[in-house]
Each structure stands twice: as structure tokens, then as C-alpha cells.
Amino acid sequence: MTKKRKIVAEEIVATPVTEEITLADVAVAIDEEVATDNAKPASVVRPLYKHRYAERAAASGLGKRAQRSCWDWLAETLAGECLDDKSRISIAKFAAVLEANGIADPLTRWPNRAKGWEGRFRMTGRLALQRIVAEAGVLKTPDGETLEAPRDWIAKHSH
């Protein structure tokens, strides 16, 4: 970092905040079941992140399905492919999507079956799938369909 950039960065950090606006200041209707799930203790995901996901989705007028994830293009597409009637993920359908995109035998790749394993499986599988889809530019479905990823989504998730 150049000296000039370092000085500017230090000034920004040192600048006092006069008014802090939090997500709690925004009135949104988070689904009651999602709020209850988000409040459960001993989760890998911090409650703040869960609450932010739910608030963003609720502020956009989206329901329970969207409030449980970041609801980007991949999350929305996976929801259409993998959620059952109760808005819960079907592990078999999700594993089939992972396999269709080149992740061999995902259920044995991530063998941990301790309490909450389904959520960890979904998060870890999504991260692996996200990288593959961003590199390929397409999401393959188990039935052989190929869905083209939006350019802005690819740009955001390409590393």
C-alpha cells in the first residue's frame, strides 16, 4: 500500500460515526418461523447474518424461502430445484444437482452427520457448487438442462 493510500485509509478509520443506522431501524415483516429458526442457539452461522438475510428478503417482499438464504441467482435456482413442499431442502435433490455439476458422491465427501448436518451440507455444497458454476458459467440440472448464469453473478463469484 502506498503511503498516500495508507494515510487516507487511516483518516477514514479515524473518522467518528455521528449516526449509526442498523437493520433493526428498517421495519420489515420477517416470517415468524424464520425468526424462530434464526434465534436458535449453537448455530454455525451467526444470528446477525441470518437476520440480515431475512431482512433483505422481507424488505424485497419475498417470503419464507428467500428469507432463509442470501437469495442470489444460485440460491433462487437451487430453491426451485431442491425445496420440498414445506420449503425445506431435499437432500437427495440437492446431492443430484451437485453430482450433475461434477461433485462426485457428495454425501460421502461430507460425511459428518452430527446435529444440523443438513444445513452444513447445504452451505458447504453451495460454496463448492458456486465456484464450479462461476467458472463454467452454467448450472447443470440432474435432468440434463443447462442454465446460464447471469454475467453479474459470475463476476461477483469469480475468484
C-alpha positions as a printed NumPy array, in Angstrom:
array([[  0.   ,   0.   ,   0.   ],
       [  1.384,   3.396,  -0.879],
       [  1.936,   5.984,   1.815],
       [ -0.813,   8.218,   0.402],
       [ -3.4  ,   5.402,   0.402],
       [ -2.379,   4.376,   3.918],
       [ -2.919,   7.931,   5.204],
       [ -6.353,   8.139,   3.534],
       [ -7.334,   4.735,   4.949],
       [ -6.236,   5.793,   8.453],
       [ -8.288,   9.01 ,   8.166],
       [-11.375,   7.061,   7.146],
       [-10.974,   4.643,  10.042],
       [-10.39 ,   7.503,  12.488],
       [-13.444,   9.473,  11.326],
       [-16.105,   9.299,  14.055],
       [-19.538,   7.994,  13.161],
       [-22.183,  10.56 ,  14.029],
       [-25.271,   8.441,  13.42 ],
       [-25.468,   4.699,  13.114],
       [-28.321,   3.143,  11.186],
       [-28.85 ,  -0.537,  11.777],
       [-31.016,  -3.097,  10.046],
       [-33.242,  -3.055,  13.126],
       [-34.237,   0.504,  12.158],
       [-35.861,  -0.801,   8.978],
       [-39.399,  -2.077,   9.501],
       [-39.814,  -5.384,   7.684],
       [-42.051,  -8.39 ,   8.171],
       [-39.811, -11.418,   8.707],
       [-41.674, -14.721,   8.647],
       [-42.333, -15.909,  12.218],
       [-40.981, -19.415,  11.567],
       [-37.785, -17.991,  10.034],
       [-37.314, -15.63 ,  13.005],
       [-37.731, -18.565,  15.412],
       [-35.216, -20.671,  13.456],
       [-32.767, -17.75 ,  13.348],
       [-32.934, -17.356,  17.139],
       [-31.907, -20.965,  17.86 ],
       [-28.576, -21.199,  19.685],
       [-25.459, -23.178,  18.728],
       [-25.558, -22.499,  15.003],
       [-22.508, -22.326,  12.751],
       [-23.948, -19.198,  11.11 ],
       [-24.007, -16.105,  13.291],
       [-27.532, -14.907,  14.15 ],
       [-26.677, -11.467,  12.723],
       [-26.094, -12.929,   9.249],
       [-29.283, -14.973,   9.399],
       [-31.188, -11.87 ,  10.415],
       [-29.659,  -9.811,   7.589],
       [-30.655, -12.45 ,   5.006],
       [-34.204, -12.484,   6.352],
       [-34.467,  -8.694,   6.467],
       [-33.169,  -8.257,   2.907],
       [-35.644, -10.781,   1.575],
       [-38.55 ,  -9.4  ,   3.599],
       [-37.735,  -5.832,   2.508],
       [-37.951,  -7.047,  -1.085],
       [-41.377,  -8.541,  -0.382],
       [-40.098, -12.127,  -0.545],
       [-41.358, -14.915,   1.672],
       [-40.004, -17.673,   3.853],
       [-37.988, -19.458,   1.168],
       [-35.985, -16.356,   0.33 ],
       [-35.568, -15.368,   3.972],
       [-33.519, -18.499,   4.663],
       [-30.696, -17.688,   2.224],
       [-28.872, -14.826,   0.507],
       [-31.384, -15.23 ,  -2.364],
       [-28.999, -14.544,  -5.189],
       [-29.382, -16.193,  -8.604],
       [-27.91 , -19.527,  -7.472],
       [-29.956, -19.65 ,  -4.259],
       [-33.147, -18.9  ,  -6.17 ],
       [-32.372, -21.537,  -8.805],
       [-31.463, -24.157,  -6.202],
       [-34.685, -23.412,  -4.331],
       [-36.658, -24.177,  -7.47 ],
       [-34.748, -27.414,  -7.958],
       [-34.391, -28.694,  -4.4  ],
       [-37.019, -27.396,  -1.963],
       [-39.911, -29.62 ,  -0.955],
       [-43.494, -28.51 ,  -0.244],
       [-42.577, -27.304,   3.266],
       [-39.745, -25.056,   1.999],
       [-37.133, -27.481,   3.318],
       [-34.256, -28.727,   1.212],
       [-34.479, -32.211,  -0.256],
       [-31.024, -33.636,   0.388],
       [-31.432, -36.191,  -2.415],
       [-32.332, -33.497,  -4.98 ],
       [-29.519, -31.212,  -3.824],
       [-26.992, -34.071,  -3.99 ],
       [-28.216, -34.821,  -7.534],
       [-27.575, -31.181,  -8.559],
       [-24.089, -31.343,  -7.06 ],
       [-23.337, -34.585,  -8.919],
       [-24.674, -33.159, -12.2  ],
       [-22.112, -30.354, -11.852],
       [-19.149, -32.653, -11.266],
       [-19.064, -33.016,  -7.485],
       [-18.637, -36.771,  -7.155],
       [-20.604, -38.556,  -4.417],
       [-21.285, -35.511,  -2.221],
       [-22.927, -37.467,   0.606],
       [-19.684, -39.358,   1.271],
       [-17.493, -36.327,   0.53 ],
       [-19.057, -34.574,   3.535],
       [-19.814, -37.458,   5.915],
       [-20.499, -35.512,   9.146],
       [-23.969, -36.461,  10.395],
       [-23.95 , -34.638,  13.725],
       [-26.932, -32.48 ,  14.669],
       [-27.539, -29.843,  11.987],
       [-25.647, -31.75 ,   9.286],
       [-28.213, -30.913,   6.625],
       [-27.578, -27.183,   6.965],
       [-23.81 , -27.661,   6.904],
       [-24.16 , -29.946,   3.877],
       [-26.249, -27.322,   2.082],
       [-23.842, -24.49 ,   2.883],
       [-20.681, -26.423,   2.032],
       [-22.225, -27.896,  -1.101],
       [-23.431, -24.484,  -2.228],
       [-19.939, -22.998,  -1.809],
       [-18.368, -25.794,  -3.861],
       [-21.117, -25.51 ,  -6.48 ],
       [-20.805, -21.715,  -6.58 ],
       [-17.143, -21.948,  -7.598],
       [-17.874, -24.54 , -10.299],
       [-20.817, -22.596, -11.755],
       [-18.88 , -19.309, -11.72 ],
       [-16.007, -20.946, -13.635],
       [-18.232, -22.767, -16.14 ],
       [-20.839, -20.029, -16.48 ],
       [-23.647, -22.59 , -16.353],
       [-25.551, -24.673, -13.804],
       [-26.4  , -28.205, -14.884],
       [-29.56 , -29.815, -13.559],
       [-29.981, -33.553, -12.913],
       [-32.41 , -33.84 , -15.851],
       [-29.733, -32.606, -18.29 ],
       [-30.838, -28.981, -18.578],
       [-28.131, -26.291, -18.661],
       [-28.967, -22.924, -17.08 ],
       [-26.783, -19.968, -17.996],
       [-25.603, -17.918, -15.018],
       [-26.088, -14.136, -15.208],
       [-22.914, -12.184, -16.017],
       [-23.105, -10.027, -12.897],
       [-23.428, -13.142, -10.702],
       [-20.415, -14.735, -12.425],
       [-18.37 , -11.555, -11.965],
       [-19.234, -11.41 ,  -8.263],
       [-18.322, -15.056,  -7.623],
       [-15.266, -15.468,  -9.844],
       [-12.058, -15.559,  -7.849]])
